Amino acid sequence: MESPLVLGATVAAAAWSGRFLIGAWQAFKARPVVPRVQRFYKGGFEQEMTRREAALILGVRESAVMEKIKEAHRRVMVANHPDAGGSHYLASKINEAKEVMSGKTKVGASIF
């Protein structure tokens, strides 16, 4: 049989731990909601295509070299080509993104 002193210390420690955990849980629940970082671009196309939007369409960085831009354009175009069931609109946006990223057209020169 354990001594009453050890039993009392154990009960006190359990009560103190429970009180601490309840306080921590309440603080956790009351914390302000911080919006999480979104991985995907939310929304449709902008009115005038920017370099940022072109990079998002092609899946490259804004500072990508021409070789990476061509690879990305080919990869995205194969997946969305009108002859393979893709949309003409998306194909034109992909081509516009390549032009904007390569600097062959001024920003915002969309046919749509």
C-alpha positions as CSV (number, residue, x, y, z in Angstrom):
1,M,0.0,0.0,0.0
2,E,1.3,3.4,-1.0
3,S,1.8,6.1,1.6
4,P,-0.9,8.9,1.6
5,L,1.8,11.4,0.8
6,V,2.7,9.8,-2.5
7,L,-1.0,9.3,-3.3
8,G,-1.8,12.9,-2.6
9,A,1.1,14.2,-4.6
10,T,0.0,12.0,-7.6
11,V,-3.6,13.4,-7.4
12,A,-2.3,17.0,-7.1
13,A,0.0,16.5,-10.1
14,A,-2.8,15.0,-12.2
15,A,-5.1,17.9,-11.2
16,W,-2.5,20.5,-12.0
17,S,-1.8,18.8,-15.4
18,G,-5.5,18.7,-16.2
19,R,-5.9,22.4,-15.4
20,F,-2.9,23.3,-17.6
21,L,-4.2,21.2,-20.5
22,I,-7.7,22.7,-20.3
23,G,-6.2,26.2,-20.3
24,A,-4.0,25.3,-23.3
25,W,-6.9,23.9,-25.2
26,Q,-9.0,27.0,-24.6
27,A,-6.2,29.2,-25.7
28,F,-5.8,27.1,-28.9
29,K,-9.5,27.3,-29.7
30,A,-9.5,31.1,-29.1
31,R,-6.6,32.0,-31.3
32,P,-7.3,34.2,-34.3
33,V,-7.9,32.4,-37.6
34,V,-5.1,33.1,-40.0
35,P,-5.8,32.4,-43.7
36,R,-3.6,29.7,-45.0
37,V,-1.4,30.0,-48.0
38,Q,-3.2,28.9,-51.1
39,R,-1.3,26.7,-53.5
40,F,-3.4,27.4,-56.6
41,Y,-4.3,30.6,-58.4
42,K,-7.8,31.5,-57.4
43,G,-10.0,33.0,-60.1
44,G,-10.1,33.4,-63.8
45,F,-7.9,35.3,-66.2
46,E,-7.1,38.9,-65.7
47,Q,-8.2,41.5,-68.3
48,E,-4.7,42.2,-69.4
49,M,-2.2,39.3,-69.1
50,T,0.7,40.2,-66.8
51,R,4.0,38.4,-66.5
52,R,2.9,36.9,-63.2
53,E,-0.3,35.4,-64.8
54,A,1.7,34.1,-67.7
55,A,4.1,32.4,-65.4
56,L,1.2,30.8,-63.5
57,I,-0.4,29.6,-66.7
58,L,2.9,28.0,-67.9
59,G,3.9,26.8,-64.4
60,V,7.3,28.5,-64.4
61,R,8.9,31.3,-62.4
62,E,8.7,34.9,-63.7
63,S,12.5,34.8,-64.2
64,A,12.5,31.6,-66.1
65,V,14.9,31.2,-69.1
66,M,13.6,30.7,-72.6
67,E,14.4,27.0,-72.6
68,K,12.2,26.4,-69.6
69,I,9.4,28.6,-71.1
70,K,9.5,26.5,-74.3
71,E,9.4,23.2,-72.4
72,A,6.5,24.4,-70.2
73,H,4.6,25.8,-73.2
74,R,4.9,22.4,-75.0
75,R,3.9,20.5,-72.0
76,V,0.8,22.6,-71.3
77,M,-0.1,22.9,-75.0
78,V,0.0,19.1,-75.5
79,A,-2.5,18.7,-72.6
80,N,-4.9,21.5,-73.9
81,H,-4.5,21.4,-77.7
82,P,-7.8,22.0,-79.5
83,D,-7.1,19.0,-81.8
84,A,-6.9,16.8,-78.7
85,G,-10.2,18.0,-77.3
86,G,-8.9,21.1,-75.6
87,S,-10.4,24.6,-75.8
88,H,-9.4,27.2,-78.4
89,Y,-9.6,29.9,-75.8
90,L,-7.2,28.1,-73.4
91,A,-4.8,27.4,-76.3
92,S,-4.8,31.1,-77.2
93,K,-4.2,32.0,-73.5
94,I,-1.3,29.5,-73.4
95,N,0.2,31.0,-76.6
96,E,-0.2,34.5,-75.2
97,A,1.5,33.5,-72.0
98,K,4.5,32.2,-73.9
99,E,4.7,35.4,-75.9
100,V,4.5,37.5,-72.7
101,M,7.1,35.5,-71.0
102,S,9.4,35.5,-74.0
103,G,9.0,39.3,-74.4
104,K,7.8,39.1,-78.0
105,T,4.6,41.0,-77.3
106,K,3.7,43.8,-75.1
107,V,1.9,43.0,-71.9
108,G,-1.9,42.9,-72.3
109,A,-2.2,42.4,-76.0
110,S,-5.0,39.8,-75.9
111,I,-7.3,38.9,-78.8
112,F,-10.1,38.2,-76.4
